């Protein structure tokens, strides 16, 4: 199953009133691999991130 964002659908709530639950940062876990770190959502382990640059997680949450 794929679930890609489109110009009509962006990262937000359906009604625009803001988040009603955890932001997701509360459930982020990580593990080290050769040459990097993998971050994933502990509640949805298949939701992982690949990036070409890094940033502090605190700056994004």
C-alpha distance matrix in Angstrom:
0.0 3.8 6.7 9.8 13.3 15.7 19.5 19.5 17.1 18.3 18.4 20.4 20.9 20.6 24.3 25.5 27.6 26.1 24.3 25.0 24.0 23.8 22.8 20.6 23.4 24.9 22.3 21.9 23.1 23.7 25.0 27.0 26.2 28.6 29.0 26.8 25.1 21.5 20.7 18.0 17.5 19.3 17.6 14.1 14.8 11.5 12.2 14.7 16.6 18.2 21.3 24.3 26.6 27.2 28.5 29.8 27.3 30.1 30.5 26.9 26.7
3.8 0.0 3.8 6.2 9.8 12.2 16.0 16.5 14.2 15.2 15.6 18.0 19.0 18.9 22.7 23.4 25.8 24.2 22.7 24.0 23.2 22.8 21.3 19.4 22.0 24.1 21.8 21.1 22.5 23.0 24.5 26.3 25.5 27.7 27.7 25.3 23.9 20.4 19.5 17.2 17.0 19.4 18.1 14.5 15.3 11.8 11.5 13.5 14.7 16.0 18.6 21.5 23.9 24.7 25.9 27.5 25.2 28.1 28.0 24.4 24.6
6.7 3.8 0.0 3.8 6.7 9.5 13.1 13.2 10.6 11.6 12.0 14.3 15.3 15.2 19.0 19.6 22.1 20.7 19.4 20.9 20.4 20.3 18.7 17.3 20.0 22.3 20.5 19.9 22.0 22.9 24.9 26.8 26.5 28.8 28.4 25.8 24.0 20.7 19.2 16.9 16.2 19.0 17.4 14.2 15.7 12.7 11.3 13.6 14.3 16.1 18.2 21.3 23.2 23.7 24.5 25.9 23.5 26.1 25.8 22.0 22.1
9.8 6.2 3.8 0.0 3.8 6.5 10.1 11.1 8.9 9.7 10.8 13.7 15.4 15.5 19.2 19.2 22.1 20.6 19.8 21.9 21.7 21.4 19.2 18.1 20.4 23.1 21.7 20.8 22.9 23.5 25.5 27.0 26.6 28.5 27.7 25.1 23.8 20.8 19.4 17.8 17.6 20.8 19.7 16.6 17.7 14.7 12.7 14.1 13.9 15.0 16.5 19.1 21.1 22.1 22.9 24.7 22.7 25.3 24.5 20.8 21.5
13.3 9.8 6.7 3.8 0.0 3.8 6.9 8.0 5.6 6.0 7.9 10.8 12.9 13.2 16.6 16.2 19.3 18.0 17.8 20.2 20.5 20.4 17.9 17.5 19.8 22.7 21.9 21.1 23.6 24.4 26.8 28.3 28.2 30.1 28.9 26.2 24.8 22.0 20.3 18.9 18.5 21.9 20.7 18.1 19.6 17.1 14.5 15.7 14.9 16.2 16.9 19.4 20.8 21.7 22.0 23.8 21.9 24.0 22.8 19.2 19.9
15.7 12.2 9.5 6.5 3.8 0.0 3.8 5.3 5.0 6.7 9.9 12.3 14.3 13.9 16.9 16.6 20.1 19.4 19.8 22.4 23.2 23.4 20.8 20.9 23.1 26.1 25.5 24.7 27.3 28.0 30.3 31.7 31.5 33.2 31.7 29.2 28.0 25.5 23.8 22.7 22.3 25.7 24.4 21.8 23.4 20.8 18.2 19.4 18.3 19.1 19.5 21.5 23.0 24.2 24.4 26.4 24.8 26.8 25.2 21.6 22.6
19.5 16.0 13.1 10.1 6.9 3.8 0.0 3.8 5.5 6.6 10.3 12.3 14.5 14.1 16.5 15.7 19.3 19.0 20.1 23.0 24.2 24.5 21.8 22.4 24.3 27.5 27.4 26.5 29.4 30.1 32.6 33.9 33.7 35.3 33.6 31.0 29.9 27.7 25.9 25.0 24.6 28.1 27.0 24.7 26.3 24.0 21.1 22.0 20.5 21.2 20.9 22.6 23.7 24.9 24.8 26.8 25.5 27.1 25.0 21.7 22.9
19.5 16.5 13.2 11.1 8.0 5.3 3.8 0.0 3.8 6.5 10.2 11.2 12.6 11.3 13.6 13.4 17.1 17.3 18.7 21.2 22.8 23.7 21.4 22.3 24.7 27.5 27.5 27.2 30.2 31.4 34.1 35.7 35.8 37.7 36.1 33.3 31.9 29.4 27.3 26.1 25.1 28.4 26.7 24.7 26.8 24.6 21.9 23.3 22.3 23.5 23.6 25.6 26.6 27.4 27.1 28.7 26.9 28.3 26.5 23.1 23.6
17.1 14.2 10.6 8.9 5.6 5.0 5.5 3.8 0.0 3.8 7.0 8.2 9.7 9.0 11.9 11.7 15.2 14.9 15.6 18.1 19.4 20.2 17.9 18.7 21.2 23.9 23.8 23.6 26.7 28.0 30.8 32.6 32.9 35.0 33.6 30.7 29.0 26.4 24.1 22.6 21.4 24.7 23.0 21.0 23.2 21.2 18.4 20.1 19.4 21.0 21.4 23.8 24.7 25.1 24.7 26.1 24.0 25.4 24.0 20.4 20.6
18.3 15.2 11.6 9.7 6.0 6.7 6.6 6.5 3.8 0.0 3.8 5.9 8.6 9.5 12.1 10.8 14.0 12.9 13.6 16.6 17.7 17.9 15.2 16.1 18.3 21.2 21.4 21.0 24.2 25.5 28.4 30.2 30.7 32.8 31.2 28.1 26.4 24.0 21.6 20.5 19.4 22.8 21.6 19.9 22.0 20.3 17.1 18.3 17.2 18.9 18.9 21.3 21.7 22.0 21.3 22.5 20.5 21.8 20.3 16.7 17.1
18.4 15.6 12.0 10.8 7.9 9.9 10.3 10.2 7.0 3.8 0.0 3.8 7.2 9.4 12.0 10.3 12.7 10.7 10.7 13.9 14.5 14.4 11.5 12.5 14.6 17.5 17.9 17.6 20.9 22.5 25.6 27.6 28.4 30.8 29.3 26.0 23.9 21.5 18.8 17.6 16.4 19.7 18.6 17.3 19.5 18.4 14.9 16.1 15.2 17.4 17.5 20.2 20.2 19.9 18.9 19.6 17.3 18.5 17.3 13.6 13.6
20.4 18.0 14.3 13.7 10.8 12.3 12.3 11.2 8.2 5.9 3.8 0.0 3.8 6.6 8.6 6.8 9.0 7.2 7.8 10.9 12.3 13.0 10.8 12.7 15.0 17.4 18.3 18.7 22.3 24.3 27.7 29.9 31.1 33.7 32.3 28.8 26.5 24.1 21.0 19.6 17.7 20.7 19.1 18.4 21.1 20.4 17.1 18.7 18.2 20.7 20.9 23.7 23.4 22.7 21.2 21.4 18.9 19.3 18.4 14.9 14.1
20.9 19.0 15.3 15.4 12.9 14.3 14.5 12.6 9.7 8.6 7.2 3.8 0.0 3.8 5.6 5.1 6.8 6.0 6.5 8.7 10.8 12.6 11.4 13.5 16.4 18.1 18.9 20.0 23.6 26.1 29.5 32.1 33.4 36.2 35.0 31.5 28.9 26.3 23.1 21.2 18.8 21.2 19.1 18.7 21.9 21.4 18.4 20.6 20.7 23.5 24.0 27.1 26.8 25.9 24.4 24.3 21.4 21.6 21.1 17.7 16.3
20.6 18.9 15.2 15.5 13.2 13.9 14.1 11.3 9.0 9.5 9.4 6.6 3.8 0.0 3.8 5.6 8.1 8.8 9.7 11.1 13.5 15.7 14.9 16.7 19.8 21.4 21.9 23.1 26.6 29.0 32.3 34.9 36.0 38.8 37.7 34.3 31.8 29.0 25.9 23.8 21.3 23.7 21.2 20.6 23.8 23.0 20.3 22.8 23.1 25.8 26.5 29.5 29.6 28.9 27.6 27.8 24.9 25.3 24.7 21.3 20.0
24.3 22.7 19.0 19.2 16.6 16.9 16.5 13.6 11.9 12.1 12.0 8.6 5.6 3.8 0.0 3.8 5.6 7.9 9.8 10.9 14.1 16.7 16.2 18.7 21.5 22.8 23.8 25.3 28.9 31.5 35.0 37.6 38.9 41.7 40.6 37.1 34.5 31.9 28.6 26.6 24.0 26.2 23.7 23.5 26.9 26.4 23.6 26.0 26.1 28.9 29.3 32.2 32.0 31.2 29.5 29.4 26.6 26.5 25.8 22.7 21.1
25.5 23.4 19.6 19.2 16.2 16.6 15.7 13.4 11.7 10.8 10.3 6.8 5.1 5.6 3.8 0.0 3.8 5.6 8.5 10.7 13.8 15.8 14.7 17.5 19.9 21.5 22.9 24.1 27.8 30.2 33.8 36.2 37.6 40.2 38.8 35.3 32.9 30.6 27.3 25.7 23.4 25.9 23.8 23.7 26.8 26.4 23.3 25.2 24.9 27.4 27.5 30.1 29.6 28.7 26.8 26.7 24.1 23.8 22.7 19.8 18.5
27.6 25.8 22.1 22.1 19.3 20.1 19.3 17.1 15.2 14.0 12.7 9.0 6.8 8.1 5.6 3.8 0.0 3.8 7.0 8.4 11.9 14.3 13.8 17.1 19.3 20.4 22.2 23.8 27.6 30.3 33.9 36.6 38.3 41.1 39.8 36.2 33.5 31.3 27.7 26.2 23.5 25.6 23.5 24.0 27.3 27.4 24.3 26.3 26.2 29.0 29.1 31.9 31.0 29.7 27.4 26.8 24.1 23.2 22.6 20.0 18.1
26.1 24.2 20.7 20.6 18.0 19.4 19.0 17.3 14.9 12.9 10.7 7.2 6.0 8.8 7.9 5.6 3.8 0.0 3.8 6.5 9.3 11.1 10.2 13.6 15.5 16.8 18.7 20.2 24.0 26.7 30.3 32.9 34.8 37.6 36.3 32.6 29.9 27.8 24.2 22.8 20.2 22.4 20.6 21.2 24.3 24.6 21.5 23.2 23.0 25.9 26.0 28.9 27.8 26.3 24.0 23.2 20.4 19.6 19.1 16.5 14.3
24.3 22.7 19.4 19.8 17.8 19.8 20.1 18.7 15.6 13.6 10.7 7.8 6.5 9.7 9.8 8.5 7.0 3.8 0.0 3.8 5.7 7.5 7.1 10.3 12.7 13.5 15.3 17.0 20.8 23.7 27.4 30.2 32.2 35.2 34.2 30.4 27.5 25.2 21.5 19.8 17.0 18.9 17.1 18.0 21.1 21.8 18.7 20.7 20.9 24.2 24.6 27.7 26.8 25.0 22.8 21.7 18.6 18.0 18.2 15.4 12.8
25.0 24.0 20.9 21.9 20.2 22.4 23.0 21.2 18.1 16.6 13.9 10.9 8.7 11.1 10.9 10.7 8.4 6.5 3.8 0.0 3.8 7.1 8.6 11.4 14.0 13.9 15.4 17.9 21.5 24.7 28.4 31.5 33.6 36.9 36.1 32.4 29.2 26.7 23.0 20.9 17.7 18.9 16.6 18.0 21.4 22.4 19.8 22.2 23.0 26.5 27.3 30.6 29.7 27.8 25.6 24.3 20.9 20.2 20.9 18.3 15.3
24.0 23.2 20.4 21.7 20.5 23.2 24.2 22.8 19.4 17.7 14.5 12.3 10.8 13.5 14.1 13.8 11.9 9.3 5.7 3.8 0.0 3.8 6.4 8.5 11.1 10.5 11.8 14.6 18.1 21.5 25.1 28.3 30.6 34.0 33.5 29.7 26.3 23.9 20.2 18.0 14.6 15.4 13.2 15.1 18.4 19.9 17.5 19.8 20.9 24.5 25.6 29.0 28.1 25.9 23.9 22.3 18.7 18.2 19.6 17.0 13.7
23.8 22.8 20.3 21.4 20.4 23.4 24.5 23.7 20.2 17.9 14.4 13.0 12.6 15.7 16.7 15.8 14.3 11.1 7.5 7.1 3.8 0.0 3.8 5.4 7.5 6.7 8.5 11.1 14.6 18.0 21.7 24.9 27.3 30.6 30.1 26.3 22.9 20.7 16.9 15.0 11.8 12.7 11.3 13.4 16.2 18.0 15.5 17.3 18.3 21.9 22.9 26.3 25.2 22.8 20.7 18.9 15.3 14.9 16.6 14.2 10.8
22.8 21.3 18.7 19.2 17.9 20.8 21.8 21.4 17.9 15.2 11.5 10.8 11.4 14.9 16.2 14.7 13.8 10.2 7.1 8.6 6.4 3.8 0.0 3.8 5.6 6.9 8.7 10.1 13.9 16.8 20.5 23.4 25.6 28.7 27.8 24.0 20.8 18.7 15.0 13.6 11.0 13.0 12.2 13.4 15.9 17.2 14.1 15.3 15.7 19.1 19.7 23.0 21.8 19.5 17.5 16.0 12.5 12.4 13.5 10.8 7.7
20.6 19.4 17.3 18.1 17.5 20.9 22.4 22.3 18.7 16.1 12.5 12.7 13.5 16.7 18.7 17.5 17.1 13.6 10.3 11.4 8.5 5.4 3.8 0.0 3.8 5.3 5.7 6.8 10.5 13.5 17.1 20.1 22.3 25.5 24.9 21.2 17.8 15.5 11.7 9.9 7.2 9.4 9.0 10.1 12.2 13.7 10.8 12.0 12.9 16.5 17.6 21.1 20.3 18.0 16.5 15.2 11.5 12.3 14.0 11.2 8.6
23.4 22.0 20.0 20.4 19.8 23.1 24.3 24.7 21.2 18.3 14.6 15.0 16.4 19.8 21.5 19.9 19.3 15.5 12.7 14.0 11.1 7.5 5.6 3.8 0.0 3.8 5.4 5.3 8.9 11.6 15.4 18.1 20.6 23.8 22.9 19.2 15.8 14.1 10.3 9.7 8.1 10.0 10.9 12.2 13.4 15.3 12.4 12.5 12.8 16.1 16.7 19.9 18.5 15.8 13.9 12.0 8.2 8.9 11.2 9.0 6.3
24.9 24.1 22.3 23.1 22.7 26.1 27.5 27.5 23.9 21.2 17.5 17.4 18.1 21.4 22.8 21.5 20.4 16.8 13.5 13.9 10.5 6.7 6.9 5.3 3.8 0.0 3.8 5.8 8.8 12.2 15.9 19.0 21.9 25.2 24.8 21.1 17.5 15.8 12.2 11.1 8.8 9.2 10.0 12.4 13.7 16.3 14.1 14.7 15.6 19.0 20.0 23.2 21.9 18.9 17.0 14.7 11.0 11.1 13.9 12.3 9.2
22.3 21.8 20.5 21.7 21.9 25.5 27.4 27.5 23.8 21.4 17.9 18.3 18.9 21.9 23.8 22.9 22.2 18.7 15.3 15.4 11.8 8.5 8.7 5.7 5.4 3.8 0.0 3.8 6.4 10.1 13.6 17.0 19.7 23.2 23.3 19.6 15.9 13.7 10.2 8.3 5.6 5.4 6.6 9.0 10.1 13.0 11.3 12.1 13.8 17.4 19.0 22.5 21.6 18.9 17.8 16.0 12.3 13.4 16.2 14.2 11.7
21.9 21.1 19.9 20.8 21.1 24.7 26.5 27.2 23.6 21.0 17.6 18.7 20.0 23.1 25.3 24.1 23.8 20.2 17.0 17.9 14.6 11.1 10.1 6.8 5.3 5.8 3.8 0.0 3.8 6.9 10.6 13.8 16.3 19.7 19.6 15.9 12.2 10.1 6.5 5.6 4.6 5.9 8.4 9.5 9.5 12.0 10.0 9.6 10.8 14.1 15.6 18.9 18.1 15.4 14.6 13.1 9.7 11.6 14.2 12.4 10.8
23.1 22.5 22.0 22.9 23.6 27.3 29.4 30.2 26.7 24.2 20.9 22.3 23.6 26.6 28.9 27.8 27.6 24.0 20.8 21.5 18.1 14.6 13.9 10.5 8.9 8.8 6.4 3.8 0.0 3.8 7.2 10.7 13.5 17.1 17.4 13.9 10.2 8.4 5.7 5.5 6.2 6.1 9.6 10.6 9.2 12.1 11.1 10.0 11.5 14.2 16.0 19.1 18.4 15.7 15.5 14.0 11.2 13.5 16.3 15.0 13.8
23.7 23.0 22.9 23.5 24.4 28.0 30.1 31.4 28.0 25.5 22.5 24.3 26.1 29.0 31.5 30.2 30.3 26.7 23.7 24.7 21.5 18.0 16.8 13.5 11.6 12.2 10.1 6.9 3.8 0.0 3.8 6.9 9.8 13.3 13.7 10.3 6.6 5.4 4.4 6.1 8.6 9.0 12.6 12.8 10.4 12.6 11.9 9.7 10.6 12.5 14.2 16.9 16.3 13.8 14.4 13.4 11.5 14.3 16.8 15.8 15.5
25.0 24.5 24.9 25.5 26.8 30.3 32.6 34.1 30.8 28.4 25.6 27.7 29.5 32.3 35.0 33.8 33.9 30.3 27.4 28.4 25.1 21.7 20.5 17.1 15.4 15.9 13.6 10.6 7.2 3.8 0.0 3.8 6.7 10.3 11.5 8.8 5.7 5.5 6.9 8.7 11.7 11.5 15.3 15.0 12.0 13.9 13.9 11.4 12.3 13.3 15.2 17.4 17.2 15.1 16.3 15.7 14.4 17.4 19.8 19.0 19.0
27.0 26.3 26.8 27.0 28.3 31.7 33.9 35.7 32.6 30.2 27.6 29.9 32.1 34.9 37.6 36.2 36.6 32.9 30.2 31.5 28.3 24.9 23.4 20.1 18.1 19.0 17.0 13.8 10.7 6.9 3.8 0.0 3.8 6.9 8.1 6.1 4.5 6.3 9.0 11.6 14.9 15.2 18.9 18.3 15.2 16.5 16.5 13.4 13.5 13.4 14.8 16.2 16.0 14.2 16.1 15.9 15.5 18.6 20.6 20.2 20.9
26.2 25.5 26.5 26.6 28.2 31.5 33.7 35.8 32.9 30.7 28.4 31.1 33.4 36.0 38.9 37.6 38.3 34.8 32.2 33.6 30.6 27.3 25.6 22.3 20.6 21.9 19.7 16.3 13.5 9.8 6.7 3.8 0.0 3.8 6.0 5.3 5.7 7.1 10.7 13.1 16.7 17.3 20.7 19.5 16.0 16.6 16.9 13.6 13.5 12.7 14.2 15.2 15.8 14.9 17.4 18.0 17.9 21.3 22.8 22.2 23.3
28.6 27.7 28.8 28.5 30.1 33.2 35.3 37.7 35.0 32.8 30.8 33.7 36.2 38.8 41.7 40.2 41.1 37.6 35.2 36.9 34.0 30.6 28.7 25.5 23.8 25.2 23.2 19.7 17.1 13.3 10.3 6.9 3.8 0.0 3.8 5.7 8.1 10.2 13.8 16.5 20.2 21.0 24.4 23.0 19.5 19.7 20.0 16.5 15.8 14.1 15.1 15.2 15.9 15.6 18.5 19.5 20.1 23.4 24.6 24.2 25.7
29.0 27.7 28.4 27.7 28.9 31.7 33.6 36.1 33.6 31.2 29.3 32.3 35.0 37.7 40.6 38.8 39.8 36.3 34.2 36.1 33.5 30.1 27.8 24.9 22.9 24.8 23.3 19.6 17.4 13.7 11.5 8.1 6.0 3.8 0.0 3.8 7.4 10.1 13.5 16.7 20.4 21.8 25.1 23.7 20.6 20.6 20.1 16.4 14.9 12.8 12.8 12.3 12.7 12.5 15.7 17.1 18.2 21.5 22.2 22.1 24.0
26.8 25.3 25.8 25.1 26.2 29.2 31.0 33.3 30.7 28.1 26.0 28.8 31.5 34.3 37.1 35.3 36.2 32.6 30.4 32.4 29.7 26.3 24.0 21.2 19.2 21.1 19.6 15.9 13.9 10.3 8.8 6.1 5.3 5.7 3.8 0.0 3.8 6.8 9.9 13.2 16.9 18.4 21.7 20.5 17.6 17.9 17.0 13.3 11.8 10.2 10.4 10.8 10.8 9.9 12.8 14.0 14.7 18.1 19.0 18.6 20.4
25.1 23.9 24.0 23.8 24.8 28.0 29.9 31.9 29.0 26.4 23.9 26.5 28.9 31.8 34.5 32.9 33.5 29.9 27.5 29.2 26.3 22.9 20.8 17.8 15.8 17.5 15.9 12.2 10.2 6.6 5.7 4.5 5.7 8.1 7.4 3.8 0.0 3.8 6.5 9.9 13.5 14.9 18.2 17.3 14.6 15.3 14.4 10.9 10.0 9.6 10.5 12.1 11.7 10.0 12.0 12.5 12.3 15.7 17.2 16.5 17.8
21.5 20.4 20.7 20.8 22.0 25.5 27.7 29.4 26.4 24.0 21.5 24.1 26.3 29.0 31.9 30.6 31.3 27.8 25.2 26.7 23.9 20.7 18.7 15.5 14.1 15.8 13.7 10.1 8.4 5.4 5.5 6.3 7.1 10.2 10.1 6.8 3.8 0.0 3.8 6.5 10.3 11.9 15.0 13.7 10.9 11.5 10.7 7.3 7.2 7.9 9.9 12.5 12.8 11.3 13.2 13.7 12.5 16.1 17.6 16.2 17.0
20.7 19.5 19.2 19.4 20.3 23.8 25.9 27.3 24.1 21.6 18.8 21.0 23.1 25.9 28.6 27.3 27.7 24.2 21.5 23.0 20.2 16.9 15.0 11.7 10.3 12.2 10.2 6.5 5.7 4.4 6.9 9.0 10.7 13.8 13.5 9.9 6.5 3.8 0.0 3.8 7.1 9.2 12.2 11.4 9.4 10.5 8.8 6.1 6.3 8.6 10.5 13.6 13.4 11.3 12.2 12.1 10.0 13.4 15.2 13.4 13.6
18.0 17.2 16.9 17.8 18.9 22.7 25.0 26.1 22.6 20.5 17.6 19.6 21.2 23.8 26.6 25.7 26.2 22.8 19.8 20.9 18.0 15.0 13.6 9.9 9.7 11.1 8.3 5.6 5.5 6.1 8.7 11.6 13.1 16.5 16.7 13.2 9.9 6.5 3.8 0.0 3.8 6.2 8.7 7.6 5.9 7.4 5.9 4.6 6.8 10.1 12.6 16.2 16.4 14.6 15.2 14.9 12.2 15.2 17.1 14.8 14.3
17.5 17.0 16.2 17.6 18.5 22.3 24.6 25.1 21.4 19.4 16.4 17.7 18.8 21.3 24.0 23.4 23.5 20.2 17.0 17.7 14.6 11.8 11.0 7.2 8.1 8.8 5.6 4.6 6.2 8.6 11.7 14.9 16.7 20.2 20.4 16.9 13.5 10.3 7.1 3.8 0.0 3.8 5.4 5.1 5.4 7.6 5.9 6.9 9.4 13.0 15.5 19.1 19.2 17.2 17.1 16.4 13.1 15.5 17.5 14.9 13.6
19.3 19.4 19.0 20.8 21.9 25.7 28.1 28.4 24.7 22.8 19.7 20.7 21.2 23.7 26.2 25.9 25.6 22.4 18.9 18.9 15.4 12.7 13.0 9.4 10.0 9.2 5.4 5.9 6.1 9.0 11.5 15.2 17.3 21.0 21.8 18.4 14.9 11.9 9.2 6.2 3.8 0.0 3.8 5.4 5.3 8.9 8.7 9.8 12.7 16.1 18.7 22.3 22.2 20.1 19.9 18.8 15.5 17.5 20.1 17.8 16.1
17.6 18.1 17.4 19.7 20.7 24.4 27.0 26.7 23.0 21.6 18.6 19.1 19.1 21.2 23.7 23.8 23.5 20.6 17.1 16.6 13.2 11.3 12.2 9.0 10.9 10.0 6.6 8.4 9.6 12.6 15.3 18.9 20.7 24.4 25.1 21.7 18.2 15.0 12.2 8.7 5.4 3.8 0.0 3.8 6.2 9.1 8.9 11.3 14.4 18.0 20.7 24.4 24.5 22.6 22.3 21.2 17.7 19.4 21.7 19.1 17.0
14.1 14.5 14.2 16.6 18.1 21.8 24.7 24.7 21.0 19.9 17.3 18.4 18.7 20.6 23.5 23.7 24.0 21.2 18.0 18.0 15.1 13.4 13.4 10.1 12.2 12.4 9.0 9.5 10.6 12.8 15.0 18.3 19.5 23.0 23.7 20.5 17.3 13.7 11.4 7.6 5.1 5.4 3.8 0.0 3.8 5.5 5.6 8.6 12.0 15.5 18.5 22.3 23.0 21.5 21.8 21.3 18.0 20.3 22.2 19.2 17.8
14.8 15.3 15.7 17.7 19.6 23.4 26.3 26.8 23.2 22.0 19.5 21.1 21.9 23.8 26.9 26.8 27.3 24.3 21.1 21.4 18.4 16.2 15.9 12.2 13.4 13.7 10.1 9.5 9.2 10.4 12.0 15.2 16.0 19.5 20.6 17.6 14.6 10.9 9.4 5.9 5.4 5.3 6.2 3.8 0.0 3.8 5.4 7.0 10.7 13.8 17.1 20.6 21.5 20.2 20.9 20.7 17.8 20.5 22.5 19.8 18.8
11.5 11.8 12.7 14.7 17.1 20.8 24.0 24.6 21.2 20.3 18.4 20.4 21.4 23.0 26.4 26.4 27.4 24.6 21.8 22.4 19.9 18.0 17.2 13.7 15.3 16.3 13.0 12.0 12.1 12.6 13.9 16.5 16.6 19.7 20.6 17.9 15.3 11.5 10.5 7.4 7.6 8.9 9.1 5.5 3.8 0.0 3.8 5.9 9.5 12.3 15.8 19.3 20.8 20.1 21.3 21.7 19.0 22.0 23.4 20.5 20.0
12.2 11.5 11.3 12.7 14.5 18.2 21.1 21.9 18.4 17.1 14.9 17.1 18.4 20.3 23.6 23.3 24.3 21.5 18.7 19.8 17.5 15.5 14.1 10.8 12.4 14.1 11.3 10.0 11.1 11.9 13.9 16.5 16.9 20.0 20.1 17.0 14.4 10.7 8.8 5.9 5.9 8.7 8.9 5.6 5.4 3.8 0.0 3.8 7.0 10.3 13.4 17.1 18.2 17.4 18.3 18.7 16.0 18.9 20.0 16.9 16.5
14.7 13.5 13.6 14.1 15.7 19.4 22.0 23.3 20.1 18.3 16.1 18.7 20.6 22.8 26.0 25.2 26.3 23.2 20.7 22.2 19.8 17.3 15.3 12.0 12.5 14.7 12.1 9.6 10.0 9.7 11.4 13.4 13.6 16.5 16.4 13.3 10.9 7.3 6.1 4.6 6.9 9.8 11.3 8.6 7.0 5.9 3.8 0.0 3.8 6.9 10.2 13.8 15.0 14.2 15.5 16.3 14.1 17.5 18.5 15.7 16.0
16.6 14.7 14.3 13.9 14.9 18.3 20.5 22.3 19.4 17.2 15.2 18.2 20.7 23.1 26.1 24.9 26.2 23.0 20.9 23.0 20.9 18.3 15.7 12.9 12.8 15.6 13.8 10.8 11.5 10.6 12.3 13.5 13.5 15.8 14.9 11.8 10.0 7.2 6.3 6.8 9.4 12.7 14.4 12.0 10.7 9.5 7.0 3.8 0.0 3.8 6.5 10.3 11.3 10.9 12.5 14.0 12.3 15.9 16.3 13.6 14.7
18.2 16.0 16.1 15.0 16.2 19.1 21.2 23.5 21.0 18.9 17.4 20.7 23.5 25.8 28.9 27.4 29.0 25.9 24.2 26.5 24.5 21.9 19.1 16.5 16.1 19.0 17.4 14.1 14.2 12.5 13.3 13.4 12.7 14.1 12.8 10.2 9.6 7.9 8.6 10.1 13.0 16.1 18.0 15.5 13.8 12.3 10.3 6.9 3.8 0.0 3.8 7.1 9.1 9.7 12.3 14.6 13.9 17.6 17.5 15.3 17.1
21.3 18.6 18.2 16.5 16.9 19.5 20.9 23.6 21.4 18.9 17.5 20.9 24.0 26.5 29.3 27.5 29.1 26.0 24.6 27.3 25.6 22.9 19.7 17.6 16.7 20.0 19.0 15.6 16.0 14.2 15.2 14.8 14.2 15.1 12.8 10.4 10.5 9.9 10.5 12.6 15.5 18.7 20.7 18.5 17.1 15.8 13.4 10.2 6.5 3.8 0.0 3.8 5.5 6.9 9.7 12.7 12.8 16.4 15.7 13.8 16.4
24.3 21.5 21.3 19.1 19.4 21.5 22.6 25.6 23.8 21.3 20.2 23.7 27.1 29.5 32.2 30.1 31.9 28.9 27.7 30.6 29.0 26.3 23.0 21.1 19.9 23.2 22.5 18.9 19.1 16.9 17.4 16.2 15.2 15.2 12.3 10.8 12.1 12.5 13.6 16.2 19.1 22.3 24.4 22.3 20.6 19.3 17.1 13.8 10.3 7.1 3.8 0.0 3.8 7.0 10.4 13.8 14.9 18.3 17.1 15.8 18.9
26.6 23.9 23.2 21.1 20.8 23.0 23.7 26.6 24.7 21.7 20.2 23.4 26.8 29.6 32.0 29.6 31.0 27.8 26.8 29.7 28.1 25.2 21.8 20.3 18.5 21.9 21.6 18.1 18.4 16.3 17.2 16.0 15.8 15.9 12.7 10.8 11.7 12.8 13.4 16.4 19.2 22.2 24.5 23.0 21.5 20.8 18.2 15.0 11.3 9.1 5.5 3.8 0.0 3.8 7.0 10.6 12.3 15.4 14.0 13.4 16.7
27.2 24.7 23.7 22.1 21.7 24.2 24.9 27.4 25.1 22.0 19.9 22.7 25.9 28.9 31.2 28.7 29.7 26.3 25.0 27.8 25.9 22.8 19.5 18.0 15.8 18.9 18.9 15.4 15.7 13.8 15.1 14.2 14.9 15.6 12.5 9.9 10.0 11.3 11.3 14.6 17.2 20.1 22.6 21.5 20.2 20.1 17.4 14.2 10.9 9.7 6.9 7.0 3.8 0.0 3.8 7.0 8.9 12.0 11.1 10.9 13.9
28.5 25.9 24.5 22.9 22.0 24.4 24.8 27.1 24.7 21.3 18.9 21.2 24.4 27.6 29.5 26.8 27.4 24.0 22.8 25.6 23.9 20.7 17.5 16.5 13.9 17.0 17.8 14.6 15.5 14.4 16.3 16.1 17.4 18.5 15.7 12.8 12.0 13.2 12.2 15.2 17.1 19.9 22.3 21.8 20.9 21.3 18.3 15.5 12.5 12.3 9.7 10.4 7.0 3.8 0.0 3.8 6.2 8.7 7.4 7.8 11.0
29.8 27.5 25.9 24.7 23.8 26.4 26.8 28.7 26.1 22.5 19.6 21.4 24.3 27.8 29.4 26.7 26.8 23.2 21.7 24.3 22.3 18.9 16.0 15.2 12.0 14.7 16.0 13.1 14.0 13.4 15.7 15.9 18.0 19.5 17.1 14.0 12.5 13.7 12.1 14.9 16.4 18.8 21.2 21.3 20.7 21.7 18.7 16.3 14.0 14.6 12.7 13.8 10.6 7.0 3.8 0.0 3.8 5.4 5.3 6.9 9.1
27.3 25.2 23.5 22.7 21.9 24.8 25.5 26.9 24.0 20.5 17.3 18.9 21.4 24.9 26.6 24.1 24.1 20.4 18.6 20.9 18.7 15.3 12.5 11.5 8.2 11.0 12.3 9.7 11.2 11.5 14.4 15.5 17.9 20.1 18.2 14.7 12.3 12.5 10.0 12.2 13.1 15.5 17.7 18.0 17.8 19.0 16.0 14.1 12.3 13.9 12.8 14.9 12.3 8.9 6.2 3.8 0.0 3.8 5.4 5.2 6.3
30.1 28.1 26.1 25.3 24.0 26.8 27.1 28.3 25.4 21.8 18.5 19.3 21.6 25.3 26.5 23.8 23.2 19.6 18.0 20.2 18.2 14.9 12.4 12.3 8.9 11.1 13.4 11.6 13.5 14.3 17.4 18.6 21.3 23.4 21.5 18.1 15.7 16.1 13.4 15.2 15.5 17.5 19.4 20.3 20.5 22.0 18.9 17.5 15.9 17.6 16.4 18.3 15.4 12.0 8.7 5.4 3.8 0.0 3.8 5.4 5.4
30.5 28.0 25.8 24.5 22.8 25.2 25.0 26.5 24.0 20.3 17.3 18.4 21.1 24.7 25.8 22.7 22.6 19.1 18.2 20.9 19.6 16.6 13.5 14.0 11.2 13.9 16.2 14.2 16.3 16.8 19.8 20.6 22.8 24.6 22.2 19.0 17.2 17.6 15.2 17.1 17.5 20.1 21.7 22.2 22.5 23.4 20.0 18.5 16.3 17.5 15.7 17.1 14.0 11.1 7.4 5.3 5.4 3.8 0.0 3.8 5.9
26.9 24.4 22.0 20.8 19.2 21.6 21.7 23.1 20.4 16.7 13.6 14.9 17.7 21.3 22.7 19.8 20.0 16.5 15.4 18.3 17.0 14.2 10.8 11.2 9.0 12.3 14.2 12.4 15.0 15.8 19.0 20.2 22.2 24.2 22.1 18.6 16.5 16.2 13.4 14.8 14.9 17.8 19.1 19.2 19.8 20.5 16.9 15.7 13.6 15.3 13.8 15.8 13.4 10.9 7.8 6.9 5.2 5.4 3.8 0.0 3.8
26.7 24.6 22.1 21.5 19.9 22.6 22.9 23.6 20.6 17.1 13.6 14.1 16.3 20.0 21.1 18.5 18.1 14.3 12.8 15.3 13.7 10.8 7.7 8.6 6.3 9.2 11.7 10.8 13.8 15.5 19.0 20.9 23.3 25.7 24.0 20.4 17.8 17.0 13.6 14.3 13.6 16.1 17.0 17.8 18.8 20.0 16.5 16.0 14.7 17.1 16.4 18.9 16.7 13.9 11.0 9.1 6.3 5.4 5.9 3.8 0.0
